[in-house]
Amino acid sequence: MAEQKKDTLHIRLHVYDEEIDVTINREDEEYYRAAASFITDRYNTYAQMFKGRKSDHTIALMAMVDIALRYKKEQAKNDTAPYSDILQQLTAEIEQTLSEK
């Protein structure tokens, strides 16, 4: 087995009803643990609503869609392309106005 780098860490994450072994960057540990907790919370929410009416697989898929939707919404909030386009347009207008004088 290859020697583990000093900046990596081997941890066990509890996700819903399963333990997962992962090797991560040490500085990301809190994010991995928070992500595992968030996944478990989302799964448990759907399990409470649909247990017995939907399969465990479907409940897991519903939780994944929920998480992906939240991610995509947050990603859209952080899209700076429209602002960059406006700044480029304003800069061009300012440069044009200054060059006319």
C-alpha positions as CSV (number, residue, x, y, z in Angstrom):
1,M,0.0,0.0,0.0
2,A,1.3,3.4,-0.9
3,E,2.4,5.6,2.0
4,Q,-0.3,8.1,2.9
5,K,0.7,11.8,2.4
6,K,1.0,13.9,5.5
7,D,-1.8,16.3,4.3
8,T,-4.3,13.5,3.9
9,L,-6.4,11.9,6.5
10,H,-8.3,8.5,6.6
11,I,-11.7,8.9,8.2
12,R,-15.0,6.9,8.4
13,L,-18.1,8.8,7.5
14,H,-21.5,7.8,8.7
15,V,-24.0,8.4,5.9
16,Y,-27.5,7.4,6.7
17,D,-27.1,3.7,7.7
18,E,-23.7,3.0,6.4
19,E,-20.1,3.7,7.3
20,I,-17.9,4.8,4.4
21,D,-14.1,4.9,4.5
22,V,-12.5,7.8,2.7
23,T,-9.1,9.4,2.4
24,I,-9.4,13.2,2.2
25,N,-7.3,16.3,2.4
26,R,-6.9,17.1,6.1
27,E,-8.3,20.7,5.6
28,D,-11.5,19.3,4.1
29,E,-12.5,17.1,7.0
30,E,-15.1,19.4,8.5
31,Y,-16.7,19.7,5.0
32,Y,-16.9,16.0,4.5
33,R,-18.4,15.4,7.9
34,A,-20.9,18.2,7.4
35,A,-21.8,16.8,3.9
36,A,-22.3,13.3,5.4
37,S,-24.6,14.8,8.0
38,F,-26.5,16.9,5.5
39,I,-27.0,13.8,3.2
40,T,-28.3,11.8,6.2
41,D,-30.7,14.6,7.2
42,R,-32.1,14.9,3.7
43,Y,-32.5,11.1,3.4
44,N,-34.2,10.9,6.8
45,T,-36.6,13.7,5.8
46,Y,-37.7,11.8,2.7
47,A,-37.8,8.5,4.6
48,Q,-40.2,9.9,7.2
49,M,-42.5,11.2,4.4
50,F,-42.4,8.1,2.1
51,K,-41.2,5.0,4.0
52,G,-43.4,2.1,3.2
53,R,-44.7,3.8,0.1
54,K,-41.5,4.2,-1.9
55,S,-38.4,2.0,-2.1
56,D,-35.2,2.9,-0.2
57,H,-33.6,3.4,-3.6
58,T,-36.3,5.9,-4.7
59,I,-36.0,7.7,-1.4
60,A,-32.2,8.0,-1.9
61,L,-32.7,9.3,-5.4
62,M,-35.2,11.9,-4.0
63,A,-32.6,13.0,-1.5
64,M,-30.0,13.3,-4.2
65,V,-32.2,15.4,-6.4
66,D,-33.0,17.7,-3.4
67,I,-29.3,18.1,-2.7
68,A,-28.4,18.7,-6.4
69,L,-31.2,21.2,-6.7
70,R,-29.9,23.2,-3.7
71,Y,-26.4,23.0,-5.2
72,K,-27.6,24.3,-8.7
73,K,-29.6,27.1,-7.1
74,E,-26.6,28.2,-5.1
75,Q,-24.3,27.9,-8.1
76,A,-26.7,30.1,-10.1
77,K,-26.6,32.8,-7.4
78,N,-22.8,32.9,-7.7
79,D,-22.8,33.2,-11.5
80,T,-20.8,36.4,-12.1
81,A,-20.9,36.2,-15.9
82,P,-23.8,38.7,-16.3
83,Y,-21.9,41.2,-14.1
84,S,-18.7,40.8,-16.0
85,D,-20.6,41.4,-19.3
86,I,-22.1,44.6,-17.9
87,L,-18.8,45.8,-16.5
88,Q,-17.1,45.2,-19.9
89,Q,-19.9,47.2,-21.7
90,L,-19.7,50.1,-19.2
91,T,-15.9,50.1,-19.5
92,A,-16.2,50.3,-23.3
93,E,-18.7,53.1,-23.1
94,I,-16.5,55.1,-20.6
95,E,-13.4,54.6,-22.8
96,Q,-15.3,55.7,-25.9
97,T,-16.6,58.8,-24.1
98,L,-13.2,59.7,-22.8
99,S,-11.6,59.3,-26.2
100,E,-14.2,61.6,-27.8
101,K,-13.1,64.5,-25.6
